[in-house]
Amino acid sequence: KKNWEGIVSGILAGTAAALVAVPFALAFVGAALAMFVEGMDISFGEWRVNDNLTVPLISGVVMMGLRLLA
Protein backbone atom coordinates (compact mmCIF):
# COMPACT_ATOMS: atom_id res chain seq x y z
CA LYS A 1 0.00 0.00 0.00
CA LYS A 2 1.35 3.40 -1.01
CA ASN A 3 0.27 6.75 0.37
CA TRP A 4 0.14 10.15 -1.32
CA GLU A 5 2.79 11.64 0.93
CA GLY A 6 5.28 8.99 -0.13
CA ILE A 7 4.48 9.46 -3.81
CA VAL A 8 4.88 13.24 -3.62
CA SER A 9 8.10 12.87 -1.60
CA GLY A 10 9.43 10.38 -4.14
CA ILE A 11 8.66 12.71 -7.03
CA LEU A 12 10.34 15.65 -5.28
CA ALA A 13 13.41 13.64 -4.28
CA GLY A 14 13.69 12.03 -7.71
CA THR A 15 13.36 15.38 -9.44
CA ALA A 16 16.02 16.94 -7.21
CA ALA A 17 18.42 14.05 -7.81
CA ALA A 18 17.90 14.07 -11.57
CA LEU A 19 18.53 17.83 -11.80
CA VAL A 20 22.23 17.04 -11.62
CA ALA A 21 22.08 15.58 -15.14
CA VAL A 22 18.96 16.85 -16.92
CA PRO A 23 16.75 19.96 -17.09
CA PHE A 24 13.84 20.38 -14.69
CA ALA A 25 11.06 19.26 -17.08
CA LEU A 26 12.82 15.98 -17.91
CA ALA A 27 13.66 15.38 -14.25
CA PHE A 28 10.08 15.94 -13.15
CA VAL A 29 8.52 13.74 -15.85
CA GLY A 30 11.04 10.96 -15.23
CA ALA A 31 10.46 11.07 -11.47
CA ALA A 32 6.67 11.17 -11.82
CA LEU A 33 6.58 8.19 -14.16
CA ALA A 34 9.02 6.32 -11.93
CA MET A 35 6.71 6.79 -8.95
CA PHE A 36 3.76 5.62 -11.03
CA VAL A 37 5.65 2.44 -11.98
CA GLU A 38 6.82 1.99 -8.38
CA GLY A 39 3.21 1.76 -7.28
CA MET A 40 2.45 -1.06 -9.72
CA ASP A 41 3.03 -4.74 -9.01
CA ILE A 42 4.60 -6.21 -12.14
CA SER A 43 4.82 -9.97 -12.32
CA PHE A 44 5.36 -12.74 -14.85
CA GLY A 45 3.51 -15.80 -13.66
CA GLU A 46 4.62 -16.35 -10.08
CA TRP A 47 7.77 -14.23 -10.49
CA ARG A 48 7.37 -10.65 -9.20
CA VAL A 49 9.65 -7.98 -10.69
CA ASN A 50 11.53 -6.01 -8.04
CA ASP A 51 10.76 -2.27 -8.16
CA ASN A 52 14.45 -1.57 -7.47
CA LEU A 53 14.97 -2.68 -11.06
CA THR A 54 11.94 -1.08 -12.71
CA VAL A 55 12.06 2.39 -11.14
CA PRO A 56 15.55 3.44 -12.33
CA LEU A 57 15.11 1.63 -15.63
CA ILE A 58 11.81 3.35 -16.47
CA SER A 59 12.93 6.79 -15.31
CA GLY A 60 16.19 6.54 -17.23
CA VAL A 61 14.54 5.32 -20.43
CA VAL A 62 11.87 8.04 -20.25
CA MET A 63 14.37 10.83 -19.64
CA MET A 64 16.71 9.54 -22.37
CA GLY A 65 13.85 9.22 -24.84
CA LEU A 66 12.51 12.69 -24.12
CA ARG A 67 16.00 14.16 -24.38
CA LEU A 68 16.51 12.54 -27.78
CA LEU A 69 13.17 13.89 -29.01
CA ALA A 70 14.02 17.46 -27.97
Kinemage of the C-alpha trace (Angstrom):
@kinemage 1
@onewidth
@group {chain A} dominant
@subgroup {mainchain}
@vectorlist {calphas} color= white
{ca lys a 1} P 0.000 0.000 0.000
{ca lys a 2} L 1.346 3.395 -1.009
{ca asn a 3} L 0.271 6.753 0.374
{ca trp a 4} L 0.141 10.154 -1.324
{ca glu a 5} L 2.790 11.638 0.932
{ca gly a 6} L 5.278 8.991 -0.126
{ca ile a 7} L 4.481 9.456 -3.806
{ca val a 8} L 4.882 13.239 -3.616
{ca ser a 9} L 8.098 12.874 -1.601
{ca gly a 10} L 9.435 10.381 -4.139
{ca ile a 11} L 8.658 12.710 -7.033
{ca leu a 12} L 10.337 15.650 -5.285
{ca ala a 13} L 13.413 13.641 -4.283
{ca gly a 14} L 13.689 12.029 -7.710
{ca thr a 15} L 13.364 15.382 -9.436
{ca ala a 16} L 16.019 16.935 -7.207
{ca ala a 17} L 18.424 14.050 -7.807
{ca ala a 18} L 17.899 14.073 -11.575
{ca leu a 19} L 18.525 17.832 -11.801
{ca val a 20} L 22.225 17.036 -11.618
{ca ala a 21} L 22.078 15.579 -15.137
{ca val a 22} L 18.959 16.848 -16.922
{ca pro a 23} L 16.752 19.961 -17.094
{ca phe a 24} L 13.836 20.380 -14.691
{ca ala a 25} L 11.064 19.260 -17.079
{ca leu a 26} L 12.823 15.979 -17.905
{ca ala a 27} L 13.664 15.382 -14.252
{ca phe a 28} L 10.079 15.943 -13.149
{ca val a 29} L 8.516 13.745 -15.850
{ca gly a 30} L 11.039 10.964 -15.230
{ca ala a 31} L 10.461 11.067 -11.474
{ca ala a 32} L 6.671 11.174 -11.817
{ca leu a 33} L 6.580 8.187 -14.160
{ca ala a 34} L 9.023 6.323 -11.932
{ca met a 35} L 6.708 6.793 -8.946
{ca phe a 36} L 3.760 5.616 -11.032
{ca val a 37} L 5.653 2.445 -11.979
{ca glu a 38} L 6.824 1.993 -8.382
{ca gly a 39} L 3.212 1.761 -7.282
{ca met a 40} L 2.449 -1.061 -9.716
{ca asp a 41} L 3.029 -4.738 -9.008
{ca ile a 42} L 4.596 -6.205 -12.142
{ca ser a 43} L 4.818 -9.972 -12.324
{ca phe a 44} L 5.362 -12.738 -14.846
{ca gly a 45} L 3.509 -15.798 -13.661
{ca glu a 46} L 4.623 -16.351 -10.084
{ca trp a 47} L 7.768 -14.227 -10.493
{ca arg a 48} L 7.372 -10.648 -9.199
{ca val a 49} L 9.648 -7.983 -10.690
{ca asn a 50} L 11.531 -6.009 -8.040
{ca asp a 51} L 10.764 -2.270 -8.158
{ca asn a 52} L 14.450 -1.573 -7.471
{ca leu a 53} L 14.966 -2.678 -11.063
{ca thr a 54} L 11.941 -1.085 -12.715
{ca val a 55} L 12.065 2.387 -11.137
{ca pro a 56} L 15.549 3.438 -12.328
{ca leu a 57} L 15.105 1.625 -15.630
{ca ile a 58} L 11.814 3.351 -16.469
{ca ser a 59} L 12.933 6.790 -15.306
{ca gly a 60} L 16.195 6.539 -17.232
{ca val a 61} L 14.538 5.323 -20.427
{ca val a 62} L 11.873 8.036 -20.250
{ca met a 63} L 14.372 10.828 -19.641
{ca met a 64} L 16.713 9.544 -22.370
{ca gly a 65} L 13.853 9.223 -24.844
{ca leu a 66} L 12.512 12.691 -24.120
{ca arg a 67} L 15.998 14.158 -24.376
{ca leu a 68} L 16.514 12.539 -27.779
{ca leu a 69} L 13.174 13.891 -29.011
{ca ala a 70} L 14.023 17.459 -27.965
